[in-house]
Amino acid sequence: MLLSASLFRSLTSVRGLALLKSSPSTKSCRFSSLAIDMSTLYDERFFDHGRDLQETKRSNATPQIPIQTTATPVPPTVPDVEDLHIQALQQQQTSYVDPTTGFTVFTELLHLKRGTCCGNQCRHCPYGFENVPQKVKNSMLNSSVPLPVAKCRSGDKARTQELVRAIQDGNFDLFLNSSIANLSDGNSATTNPNSTSSKTVKTAIIMATTPTTSKNVPYTRKGDTGTSQLGTGERRPKCDCNFEALGTVDELCSIVGVAHASLSPKQYEYGPLPERLLDVMSRLFDLGSHVAKPRIQQVARNDNDDSDGSVTFKPNGIGDGFDADHIDDLESWINEMTEELPELTSFILPTGAMGAAQLHVARTVCRRAERRLVPLVVDEATCDPNALRYLNRLSDFFFVAARWVNFCEGHEEIEYRRETAETKQRERVHRSLN
């Protein structure tokens, strides 16, 4: 039986199939089986074609932007500082890194091993800030930050060693009621069950094994990855400008120590020079502390003053600045020795007595330390200009001190000069200083 084109199109459409199947006439029913058979042949192509039409309609339709609901961000959990402290004590550590700031924090174990309050307001001080200036303590007493509970007096060696052994043995019974009158103004620190120190005492349980020594060891393993810690607690690469300057000042201090050890005060009379070299080493420690704590204090300004807002430092010997009086001392010492020495008219070779030669080495290292400080003073303004001035004057002091040692020990000074204006090459000329 042949079908017309229109009938064929009806049979191959969904609507046509539905009409044929629902028609009550016998003729239509006879076509129904044929229509179903033919739809079987074309249903795959029909459904592919239908899917194409649906995709075309969707692509042509106006895109619908889905509504997105933004969830409220959950703030990161900040670890409790005392929990971090407890974990460090459990591992017998003298320091730990605060993950919030990246700073290295000393534990109570280290402070006890040191035996004294350093006066820097450390977080876990067991001495109740005993050596912190009184005005600072008074301001803290009036604030919401309580002073730490003092477990021992600063400098009480027997007590601090007892507490260190208790921590290492895991014996915290000794800590539960260990508090003393920690402030010189009569304030008394009693054990508070809710206080920071008591929390550490009651919850810390030492799990690690006893170390090989109970004394403070110089290694911390914190610098194994090429970083080190400034006095502010900030960690920087060891090649940072501050550490370059700090290391050179430390090197200089050690060389001055060698020069001091090279003197023979039982055999020769050097006057006050040996004591002055000790003073120089002390000043270099102060200068190193200052470089290690790059703190800037801006001059207060208001609309009515002419201040330029330049940086000012307040020297205190532990890092806040460098006292200009030490520069005056150096100049006074230089003038005093120069007055006793013959007039210098030419270059001299850096030799003679062992102490003199070491002082010449100190002079050259001092110049390098001075160069390392220039970026901190001029470019970054994190270092007191008085520290730079001190190093500049200190190298002159070493030069004169080297001549002074040769003078005191009776060594000749070797000049390097032309004998006459017509001499082609400079020559070495030995000259007595006495």
C-alpha positions, 0 to 999 in steps of 0.5 A: 500500500502506498502512502501519500507524502502528507500521510507519511509526514503525519505518521512520522510525527508524534502528533500523527502517531497519537491521532492514528492510535486514538482514531476509532475507525477501522481504516485508521486502526489498520494504518495504526500498526503500519504507523508504529512500524514506520515510527520504529524505523525513524524514531532514532532519527526523530529523537536526534532531530528533536534534541537538536531543536531543543538545543537550538531553542536553548541557545537562542533563548535569553540566558538565565543567570543563576542566583548564587547565595554567598555564605558568610565567611567563617573567620580563621581560628586563632590559636590560644597563645597559652595553648601554644606555650603549653605545647612548646613546654611539652616538647621542652622547647625554649621558644615557639613561633606564633602562627598569627604574627610569625614572631618567635616567642620565648617560653617560660623555660628559657626565662627561668634558665636565664635567671633574670628579668631582661626588662623587655616585657616578655610574654611568659615572664616568670619574674613579674616584669621585675626589671621593667621600668616602674612607669611602664608597670604602672601603665599596665596596672591601669590597663586591661593587661594584667602583670604576669604572676611572679614565680621567683625573684630576678637573680635568685639562682637557686629558685630558678634552678629548682623551677627548671628541674620541676618543669623538666621532671614534669612535677607541677605540684611545685608550681600550683602555689608558687607566687611571690611579691613581684613588684618593688612598689609593694604590689603582691601577685597571688595565684589566680586560678584564671590567670595566664600563668596558672593556666599554663601551670595547671594544664601543661604536662611535660611529655618529652624525655629529659634533655642531655643538659639542664643548662641553657644551650646556644642552639635553637634549630630555628635558623636551619632554614636560613632565617634568624630572629631580630630583637623585635621577634620578627624573622628575616633572612640571614642575609638581610641588611640588619643581620649583615650590620649586626654580624659585622658589629659582633665580629668587630667586638670579638676582634677587640676582645683579641686585641685586649687579650694580646696586651701584657699589662703585667709587663707594660704600662698601657694606662687606661687603654685595657679598661677602655677596650672593655668599654668599647666592647660593651658599647658594641653590645649596646650598638648590636642590641640597637641594630637588632631592634629596628624601632622608629619613634616619630616626633609628635606633630601638630598644626602649630609646630614646625617639626619636620616629623624626623625620626628620634631615638631614645637610648637606653642601652638595650636597643632603643637608641645610642647615646651620643656621650660615648662619641665624646668619650672616644674623642677625649681618649683620642686627644689624650693619647695623641698628645703623648705620641710623636706627630704623624707625618706619613703612612705607617704599616699596620704592624709592631706589637701583637696588640697593635696589629690586632687593633689595626685589624679592628680598625678595618673591620670597624670601617666595614661595620660602618658601611653596613650601617649606612643603609639602615641610617640613610635609606631605611631610617631604622638606626640611630645616626649616633651609632653611625657616628660612633663607628666612624670615630671608633676606627680613628680610636683604634688607629691611635690605640695601635700607635699607643700600644707600640709606644708603650711596648717600645716598638718602632713605627714603620713609616712608608714615605719618600725620603726626599721629593726627588725619590722615585719610590716610597720606602719603609722608614723605621722610627722610634716612638720614644 
